[in-house]
Amino acid sequence: MSTQTAPAPAESAAPPVARKPAGAARPARAPRQWTSKAVVNGLLVVFAAYTLMPLTWLVIASTKNHRDLFRTNPFELGDFNLFSNLQQLFTHDDGIYTRWLANSVLYSVIGSLLCTLISVACGYALDKYRFPGKEKLFGFVLVGVLVPSTVTAMPLYLLASKVGVVNTYWAVLIPSLASPFGVYLARVFSEGYVPNEVLEAARMDGAGELKIFTKVALPMLAPGFMTIFLFTFTSSWNNFYSALMMLNDEELYPVNLGIFAWQTSVMQQPELYQLMIVGSLVAVIPLILAFLGLQRFWRSGLTAGAVK
Amino acid sequence: MAVIIKSPTSPPSQAAPRTARRRQHGAAALFMLPFFLLFLAVTIAPIVYAGWMSLFREETSGLGFGGTERVFTGVENFTRALTDDLFLASFGHIALYCALYIPIMIGTSLGLALLVDSALARAKRFFQIAFYMPHAVPGLVASVVWIFLYTPGLSPVHDLIEGLGASWNFFGEDEAIWSIINISAWQWIGYNMIIFYAGLQAIPGETIEAARVDGAGALRTALQIKVPMIRSTVVLTLLFTIVGAIQLFDAPQLLVKYANSLGAEWSPTMFIYATAFQRHDYGVAAASSLLLALVAGLLSFGVTKLGNRWKES
C-alpha cells in the first residue's frame, strides 16, 4: 500500500487549524490512516499481552517463595528466591526431577532423531524411486496422518502389556518412532531439495543406493531433516496421554507426567506448588530456546504442512 | 548383464537397466521398511486389536478365583457404548466445545494474520514470535499454568476481573468449558495465525494492487480478496482442529480436579481412559475407541467434501 506516499501530500495540504478536533473540515487522509494504524497495532499489542502474560507470570512466580506466592501481587516481585527454588526442585525426593528431565531428553532427543531418520528414509524412497503401488502406499501414509493417536493409545497399551514392555522405556520410545506426518514432510522436502540429476550422476559414478542416500541426499536434506526433527521433538516432548497409560514407575516418567503427578498430590502437600511452578518453567525453557534459535525451520515446516 | 532391454523409462546410456532397476527396488524397500514395520506395529495392529477386543467381554468365572474368561458377545460392546449416557454426553460436550471454540480460534487467527499482513502493522516479526510462543509450551504445562491463573489468590486475572467490579468462577459448572476453550485458544491461535499469514504472503502482489486500483479499501481487500485466496488453508486448519478437538484430553483431565462438575468422562478420550483404567471394561473401551475413530473419519471426510464444494463455487 501507499504508506510512504499518501501521508506526505495530505499533511502538507491540511492547514494547521484543521488539526483541532473541533474543526469542521477534517483532513481527508492522514488522520484516518493514523487512526487505523493505531487500531491495528493496538489490537496486536493487546493480543501479544494475552499470549505473553502466562509465561511472564510463570517467570515471576518462579522467583517467589511459597509465602510470597500467595501474599504478594502476582506481578509484583517478592524476595528473590529463584535459586533456592531451583535448588529445591533438583533435590526434592532425591532429585527425581533431574531423573524426569533426563527421561524426557531420552524420549524426545533420541526418539526424535531415530524417528526423523526413519521418516526421511521413507519419504525419500517414496519420492525418488519408481515402483508399483507407490501412490497407494503414500495414500496409506496420508490416512495415517489423520488417525487420532489417542484412539490407538488404549489398544496399544493392551498389546504392549501382552508383549511385556509396559512400564519400560520401550513402551514410550517405540510408538514415537513412526510419524506419518514426518514421512509426508520428508517426501515434500525430498521433491524440493534433491534434484534427480544429482542422483543419476552419482549412479553413473558407480555409487551404491545406500551410499547415495547417506552421502548425497541426506546432506541436501539437512534443512528438512531439522524441520522434521523439531516437529517430532515437540510432539514427543508434549506427549502426555500415552506416557500416562504406559508408565507406572515414577523413575521412568517424562517431565510432563512428573508435573502431573505433583499436581495430583498438591492439595495434600502445598509445598509442591513451588516445585510445580519452577518445574514448569524449567520444562518450557528448552522448547522456547529451540523455537527462538531455529525459527526458520519451524516456519518452513508449518508452510509445507499447510500448502498441501 | 549383456542383454540390453529397451525400456521407455530409462535412458539408453544406462547399462543393464533391469539389474539397476531391481537394485533400486531393493533400496526403496530397505528405506521404507523401518517406517512401515513400525507403522504396522503401533498404528495398524492396535486398530485391528481394538476391533477384535470389542467383540468380547471379560468375565470372571466361578467365584472369581479362576481368573477371567473371554466371552464372545458380538456387537454388544458397541451397543453398550452407544447407549451409555456418559459416552453420548461426552460427544455433546465436544460438539458444544467445537461450536464455541472453532469460530473464536479460526476467526481470531485469521483476523490477526490479516492485521500482521496489513501495511499498517509495525514490528511484524515481534508479533509473530509473541503469538507463536504459546505453542512452544507443552500442552500439559500450559494447562498447569492456566489452572494457576484460574486459581483465586494466585491469579492476576482474578485481580483484573475484580478490578472491573465483576467476578468469574473459572471452575464453575457453566464457566469450566470456557476455561478449557481459553487454554486451547491460547495454544493454537498463534500457530494457525502463522499458517494463515504464510498463505497471505503467497498471494501475488499484483492481485492486491489490482483490487486497490479498482478502489477497494484495505478492509474490503482483506475480506473479499485475501481470505478467499487462502480458503483451502482455512479448510485444512478446520480439519486438523476438529480432529484435535475430539481427542481433547490434557486440559479437561487436569481441570476436572478443580471443576468437579465436569466429571471424569467429560470428553470421549477421558471416557475411554476412565472405562479402561478405572472400570477395567476393556471391551467397551475398545468399542468406544473405534467409534471415536469412526467419528473422526466421518468428520474429516465431511470437512474435506465441504471444502471441495466451497473451492469449486
Interface residues (C-beta under 8 A of the other chain):
Chain A: M1 T3 Q33 S36 K37 V40 N41 L43 L44 F47 A48 Y50 T51 L52 M53 P54 L55 W57 L58 A61 L69 F70 N73 P74 F75 I118 S119 A121 C122 Y124 A125 L126 Y129 R130 F131 L137 V141 G144 L146 V147 P148 S149 T150 V151 T152 A153 M154 P155 L156 Y157 L158 L159 I174 P175 L177 A178 P180 V183 R203 E209 L210 F213 T234 W237 N238 F240 Y241 M245 N256 I259 F260 Q263 T264 M267 M276 I277 S280 A283 V284 L287 I288 A290 F291 L292 Q295 W298 R299 L302 T303 G305 A306 V307 K308
Chain B: T9 Q14 A20 R23 Q24 H25 G26 A27 A28 L30 F31 M32 P34 F35 F36 L38 F39 A41 V42 T43 A45 P46 I47 Y49 A50 M53 T108 L112 L115 V116 S118 A119 L120 A121 R122 A123 F126 F127 I129 A130 F131 Y132 M133 P134 A136 V137 P138 G139 L140 V141 A142 V144 V145 W146 I147 F148 L149 G153 L154 S155 P156 D159 W186 I189 G190 Y191 I194 I195 A198 G199 A202 R212 A218 S232 T233 L236 T237 V243 I246 Q247 F249 D250 L254 K257 T269 I272 Y273 A276 F277 Y282 A285 A286 S289 L290 L292 A293 A296 G297 S300
